[in-house]
Every structure is written in structure tokens, then in C-alpha cells.
């Protein structure tokens, strides 16, 4: 499934809910379904600078595709991490670098988060793209 197809799927999932409390709950549910993050990877090296909460990401390349793992100590942010991992993981570095992540605006996430949380999303995306650049050979 392409990055845009995954984004469209997420937009469709969010379109079911008109109330933002339901949308927040959906994000929290995504976080609960996130694969367990190894305690050994909770290092300063994997910590994302610029996030209000603690957020960790790792990335590795498998069969030419980047595999991300992430976690946060805040339940809502963990759900956002899960969304970003779902969209960008298992794609080539070039696909990730070139991706236009329109789903964030389409589901109106930015306008329903605090400015510090929005800055955190930008920091996470920046780090994920930097990982893709580093893994692009």
C-alpha cells in the first residue's frame, strides 16, 4: 500500500467521527495498538528534541524499506506516533523523503492540538525524514 493510500485510509477512518472527543479516542486507541518499544531503545540518542512529551524513534532498513518503531510516555502522543509509523514505515527512503503528509491537515489534527504538540509533530516528522535520508544509499 502506498503512503497516499494509507493516508486516505486514515482520513476515511476519521471521517466517521464528527466529535473531536471521539477522534481523540481513536488516536489513543491507535497508540494502544502500537508495537511494544524495546526498553533498550529508550535512549537520549533516540529521544526526539522539540517534543513536549518524551518521544522515541528508531529506524532500520530491511529489504530496501525503512522500518520505524516509536513510543511516547503520553497516551495521545503515542497515538500520533502510531499514525506516523503506520504511514511512513515499510516504504523506501525516497518515498518517505518525497512524501507529502496531507492527512494531518485533512483530519484537522493541527487545529485541535496545542502549539507545543504541533511543534512536536513537526519534530517527529523531521527526525523520521532524517532517518530516511541517512538510510538512503
C-alpha positions in Angstrom: 0.0 0.0 0.0 1.4 3.4 -0.9 1.9 6.3 1.5 -1.0 8.2 -0.1 -3.3 5.1 0.1 -2.5 4.8 3.8 -3.2 8.5 4.4 -6.5 8.2 2.5 -7.4 5.2 4.7 -6.7 7.2 7.8 -8.8 10.2 6.5 -11.6 7.7 5.9 -11.3 6.3 9.5 -11.5 9.8 11.0 -14.4 10.9 8.7 -16.7 8.6 10.7 -16.5 10.9 13.7 -17.8 14.4 13.9 -17.0 14.9 17.5 -13.3 15.6 18.4 -13.6 13.7 21.7 -14.3 10.6 19.5 -11.3 11.4 17.3 -9.0 11.8 20.3 -10.2 8.4 21.5 -9.4 6.9 18.1 -5.9 8.4 18.3 -5.5 6.9 21.8 -6.7 3.6 20.5 -4.0 3.7 17.8 -1.4 4.3 20.5 -2.6 1.2 22.4 -2.1 -0.9 19.3 1.4 0.3 18.8 4.0 -2.5 18.8 6.0 -2.7 22.1 9.0 -0.5 22.1 12.2 -2.0 23.4 13.3 -0.5 26.7 16.9 -0.6 25.4 15.9 1.8 22.7 14.7 4.4 25.2 18.0 6.3 25.0 18.8 10.0 24.6 20.1 9.2 21.1 16.5 8.1 20.1 14.7 10.9 22.0 13.1 13.5 19.7 14.1 17.0 20.6 11.3 19.6 20.5 8.5 17.4 21.8 6.6 18.4 25.0 6.4 14.7 26.0 9.2 12.1 25.7 9.1 10.6 22.3 11.5 8.0 20.9 12.0 6.7 17.4 14.3 4.1 15.8 14.7 3.3 12.2 16.3 0.4 10.3 16.4 -0.6 6.7 15.1 -4.1 5.7 14.9 -5.2 2.1 15.3 -1.6 0.9 12.5 -0.2 3.1 12.6 1.8 6.3 11.1 0.2 9.4 10.2 2.7 12.1 9.5 2.0 15.7 8.3 4.6 18.1 6.9 5.3 21.5 5.9 8.1 23.9 5.1 8.4 27.6 2.0 10.5 26.8 -1.0 8.5 25.6 -2.3 10.9 23.0 1.2 11.5 21.6 1.7 7.7 21.5 -1.3 7.6 19.2 0.2 10.3 16.9 3.4 8.3 16.9 1.4 5.2 15.8 -0.2 7.2 13.0 3.2 8.4 11.7 4.7 4.9 11.9 1.7 3.5 10.1 2.0 6.0 7.2 5.8 6.0 6.7 7.1 2.6 7.9 7.8 0.0 5.2 8.5 2.4 2.4 11.7 3.2 0.6 13.8 6.1 1.9 13.0 8.1 -1.3 9.2 7.6 -0.9 9.5 8.8 2.7 11.7 11.8 1.8 9.3 12.8 -1.1 6.1 12.2 0.9 3.5 15.0 1.2 1.8 14.2 4.5 -1.5 15.7 3.8 -3.5 13.5 6.2 -2.5 15.6 9.2 -4.4 18.7 7.8 -7.2 16.6 6.3 -8.2 15.1 9.7 -7.8 18.6 11.2 -5.2 17.3 13.7 -3.2 20.5 13.8 -6.1 22.8 14.7 -7.1 20.5 17.6 -3.7 20.3 19.2 -1.8 22.8 21.3 1.1 24.7 19.6 3.6 22.7 21.5 2.0 19.4 20.4 2.1 20.7 16.8 5.8 21.6 17.2 6.3 18.0 18.4 4.7 16.6 15.3 7.0 18.7 13.1 10.0 17.4 15.2 8.9 13.8 14.8 8.4 14.2 11.0 11.8 15.9 10.7 13.5 13.1 12.5 11.7 10.4 10.5 12.8 12.1 7.2 16.4 12.5 8.6 16.4 8.7 9.3 15.2 8.1 5.8 18.0 10.3 4.4 20.6 8.6 6.5 19.4 5.1 5.3 19.2 6.1 1.7 22.1 4.5 -0.1 
